[in-house]
């Protein structure tokens, strides 16, 4: 039996969810997929074997700037996660190498984990990197221009060189695997053409983890249009928020609002806004006319996959980049607001207009109304949905080839 060892990024449902979706397909083909960590208990929920590593990540995101988390890119993320000294990098890489030796995998899966790539390379095990297109950049700014981006990335690169002996030009190089998959299609996001494509790069379409729902809302009984589905997570990584009333962009609008595990038991006070929890994502999106999210990669792709336009309300720089680059640039929805740094302060903007805090909910309602009324957006989204599903149909063949390695 083929054994695969997965190292998802140690925070956030989106990162582990893509690994879970891929692992499900691999398991159907007879592979034994082991997860090095059980982020949000997703792996154990899906009955995959999991490990308990003696050394773990120490995620220290900078405090949000009055509700918005500014970050220049993955270099800054790695810096804030403690990958700033050779001893710390060596400790994690050695722990990963021990896990690789204990499980004897024929393939390692990484999702934004540079230590997994280094450990697998040192143990001569091929690596599949599951990535967003913006992981691979020819500079150190993936999401938000920041004068410290180069400085922080240089610290991370030096730590890896001193710990592993591997040197690199860009921090993105730390993530390059032997095989590199983008969980999307080029019509939605592109790798930086100046970076030069990573080896064996493929766009494999959606990798969406959609477990059975832990909620029991009867969608057929919810009268009203437009139908809004809002997926805003539990706040583990995101800080921005908006009121339930912001979802009601018309007198007859009706909305589902999900915050993740257990949230279906939360009582909402706003009429026509119904709480749902984990799972049932496809079911909820197929019911909806438009989706609202903070702009996580998986939230956007899941919505586009079923032909539903997207409104993004970002709460961090990565979300904002996704909203502007994946959604708005392609005419697949709108980024309702964007955060613009002004020295020691910042403001919300929509287009060239500043959005005052009291106008925040109205800006979201206006964005929803714009998307609902725009037939051209819906036509483009349906076209993208067909291409995403076509890529998804090719995934089993790609996985079959991997399992045979």
N, C-alpha and C positions, 0 to 999 in steps of 0.2 A: 504494500500500500504506500502511495506517495504521501509524505508528510510535508506540510507547509506551516511555517511559523510566521505569525502576523504581529507587526509592531505598529498599531495605530498611534497617532499623536495622542498624548495622555489627557486630553480635555476636549469636551464638546461632542455632541451626538453626531454631527455631520462627518467628522473624521472617522470615528469607529463605524458609523453606519455604512460608509462605502466599503470598508473592509468586510463587514458582516454580509453585505449583499454579494460581494465577490466570493466569500467563503461558502455561502449557501450553494452557489453554482458548482464550486469545486467539490463540495461534499456530495452533491448529486452524481458526480463523476467518479466517486470512490476515494477522493483524497481525504486524509485526516488533517484537518486544519486546527492548529493550536494557537491560542491568543496569549501573547506575552503579558498582557494586562487586560483587565476586565473593566473598561471605561463604562460608567453608568450601568454596570451589570448587564450590558447588552449581550456579551458572548455567552454568559451562563444562561441568560434568558433563552438564547437560541440553542442551548445545549452543546456548545463547543467546549473543548478542554481549555483550561486556562492555567497560567503559571502565576506564582507569587515571587516577584523578583526582590532580592535583598536590597538593591539600590533602586530608588525611584526618582522620578522627576520632581522638581520643586518649582512649580509654576508660580511666578510672581509678576503678574501683569501690573503695569504702572496704574496708579489710581486714575479713574476716569476724570476727564476735565469737565466737571459739572455735568456729567451724564454721557459724555462721548469719549471713547477710548482711541486716542490718536496713536498710530503706529506706522512707521515708514515701510516696514516689510518684514520678511522672515528673519533677516539678520537681527533686527531689533527684538523680535519674538524670542529667538534663541538666546539673545543676550539677557532678556528679562527672565528666561527660564533657567538661568544659572550656568549656561555653557560658555563661561568666560575664563576658565583656567584649565590648564592641562590636567591637573589631578582630578578635577571634577569630571571632565570628559572621559578620562581614562577609567574612572570608577564605573561610569555608566557603560562604556564600550566593553569593559571586561565582564560586567554583569550580563550583557547581551551575548557575549561570546560563550559564557558558561551555559546560557539558555540554549544556544545553538548546538553546543556539544551534547547537551542532555537530550535534545529532541531529534538530532540528526536529520534536519529537514533537507529536502532537495531544492527548496525555494524559500526565500524570505520575502515577505510583503512588508513594505514600509509605506506609511502615509504621513509624510512630512516629518519623519524622524531621522535626523542625520546620524545619530549614534547607531541605528540599525544598519544603515548603509555601510558605515565604517566597519562594524563588527562582522557583518556578512562577508565583506571584502577580505578581511583578515582571515576568515575561516574558509575562504574559497567556495562560498555558496552564492549562487546567482540571486540578484535582487530584482523584484518587481516594485517599482515606485508608482503608487497610485497618487495622482497629482491634480491640482488645478493648473491651468495654463500659466497663470501668473507666478507659479513657483520658479519658473525658468526665465530669468532676466539677465540682460547684459550689463546691468548696473545694480546697485544695492537698494533701489527704491521700487518696491512692488506696488505699494498702495498710496502712500502719501509723502510728498516731498518733504524731506527733513534733513537739515544740515548735519545732523549727527548720524545719518544712516551709514555713511562710509566708515566713520570712526567705530561705531558699534559692531558693524560687520567685520572689520579688520580684527577686532578683539576676538570674535568668535572663530574666525579662520585661523588665527595664530594659536588659539587653544587646541584646535583639532590637529594642526600640523605638529605641535609639540607633543601631543598625546598619541597620535597614530602614525606620524611620519608622512601623511598625505597632505600635499599642498594644493591650493586651488586659487583661481583668479577671482571668481565670484562666489558669494555665499551659496548661490543656487547650485554650484557644483557639488556641494555636500549632499545634495538630494538625488543626484543623477544615479539611476540604477542601470543594470544591464538591459532591462526592459522598462519602458516608461509609458504609462497609460494615463490619458486625460479622460476623466469621467464626464465627457461632454462631446460636442462636435465642433468643427472649426467655424461653422456658421454662428456659433454663440461666443466662442473665445479662441484666441490665437496665442501660441507661444511667441514671444518676442523674436522677430525674424533676425535680429542682430545677434541673438544668443547662439544661433546655430542649433539645429534640432538635436536633442539628446538621442542617444542610440536607441534603435528599435522603438521609436515613438509611434503610438497609435491612439486615435480618438475612439473610445470604446462605447460611447453613449452613456446613458444613466446607470449609476450604481446606487440605487435607492433602497434603504432599509425601511420596510413598511410592515411592522409586526401586526398581529391581530389587535384590534382596538380594545382599550380598556374602558371605553365609553359606550353608551347605549342610546344616543340621541336618534330619534326617528326622523331622518332627513325628509322623508316624504310628507311629514306633517308640518314642516316649516314653510308657511306661506309667505310670499313676498318676493320682490325683485328690486334691485339686484341682490344676488347672493354673494356674500363675502366670506372667504376663509382666511383667517389670520393665524399664522404660526410664528410665535415670537419667543419660543424657548423658555427655559426656566431661569435664565439670568446667570448661568454659571460663567459665561464669558461676556455676555452682552449686558450693557447697563441702561441703554436708552429704553424708554417706555412711552406708551400713549394710552389714552383712555378708551374705554369701550365705546363711548359715544362717537369717537373719531371714525369708527367703522360704518356708521350709519349715514350713507351719502344720499339718502332720500327717505321720504316718509314711509315707504313700503320696504325699505332695505331690511335684510335679515342676515345675521352673521354667526359664524362659529369662531370661537377663539381658543386656541390650544397653547398651553404652556408646558406640555410634557407629562411625565409620569404622575398619575394621581390627580391631575387637574380637573378631570371630569366630575370630581366630587366637590369642586369649588363652586359656591353659589355666586352668580353674577347678579348685580342689582339693576342692570340696564335691560329693559324689555327688548326683545328681539335679538339679543346677543347671548349665545349659548356656549357654555364651557364644555370643552372636550379635552381628553388627555392624550396619552401616547397611542400611536398606531392608527390604522384606518386612514392614512394620509391620502392614498389614491382615491378611496371612496369619498372623502371630504372634498378633494379637489375636483373630482368629476361632477360633484353637485354644484360647485361654485361657478360664478361668472368671472371672478377676479380674485387673486390671492394677494395678501399683504404679509410681508415678512421683514425681518431686519436685514435680509440680503445675504444669508448664508448660501454657499454654493449649492448644497443639496436642496434647500427650499426652492431656489430659483429653478433648478433643473427639473425637480419633481413637478412643479407647476407647468412649465413649458412642455413637459412630456405628455401631459393630457390636454394640451391646447388651451391653457388658461393664462391670460395676461397677468403681469406682475406689477405690483406697487411696492417699492422698497422704502422703508423708513430706517435708515442706517443707525447703528449705535457704536460702530467702530470703523476705522479706516478701511479694513478689508471689506466689510459689508458695503461701504460707500463705493469702493472701487467696483465691486460686483454690480451694484445698482447702475452705475454710470456706464461701465464698459460692456457688461453682458446683456443688460436690459435696455437702457435708454439708447445707447449707441446703435443697437440693432432694431430699434423701433418695436420692442416686445413688451413695452410697459413704460413706467416712469419711475424715477427716483424722486419721491415726494418732496424731500428736503435734502440738503447737504450741509455738512458742517465745514465752516471756513475759519481757519486759525488766523487770529489777528494779534500777533505778539503773545502777551500773557492772557489774552481772552479769546473768545471765538463767538461766532454767530451762526444761526441757521439761515440758509438761503434757499430760495427757489427761483431758478433763473437768475435774474439780476436783482431780485427783490429780497430784502431781509425779512425774515419771519420772526415776529415777536413771540415770546412764550405763550401769550394768550391766543395767538393765531395758529399755534402748532396743529391742534386737532382739525381746524378748518382747512389747513393746507393738505392734510391727509384726505379729508373728504373731497376736496377739489380734485386731487390726483385720482381718486377712485372714480369720480364722476367723469373725468376726462377719458380715462381708459375704457370705462363701460360704454361711452358714447362713440368711441373711435373704431369703426369697422375695419379700417386699414390695419390697426394693431392686431385685431383678432385674426385677420387673414394671414398676416405674417407669422403669428404664433402657431396657427394650425399647420402652416408649411414647415416650421421648425419642428413641431411635434412629430410629423411624419418622418422627418430625417432622424430625429432622436430614436424613434421606435425602430427604424431600419438598422441603425447602429446597434441597438439593443439586441436585435435578432441575430446579429453576427457574433455576439459575445460568447455563446456556448462553444463555437468552433475555436475561438481564441483561447478560451480556458482549457479546452481539450488538448490543445497543443502544449500549453504550460504544464498540465498535469503529467504529460508524457516525458517531460524533461528528465 
